[in-house]
Amino acid sequence: MRLVPSRWRMIREVTGFDDSDLADGGSDRLVDARTARGDVDAVVARIEQQFAAGADHVRISVATTDPHPVVDPPALRELAPAFR
């Protein structure tokens, strides 16, 4: 995982992560903090936590096993009703 230095500096200051969290593709702690997994209810709950913590927008991407970034409309459609 490679982050822009200024963004990484801000993330470290706010979250307490350090450079060791970037080693070997990211620590479990970092990956868990930056991703939501599970069924639709679990993902919606994590997104709602972000809004409850003060976010005014949340970016949603769907990770797949494809090594190239892909858009997954069916997965996004599953989440959409929760945010209407």
Buried (B, 14 or more C-beta within 10 A) or exposed (E): EEEEEEEBEEBBEEEEBEEEBBEEEBBEEBEEEEEBEEEEEEBBEBBBEBEEEEEEEEEEEBEEEEEEEEEEEEBEEBBEEEEE
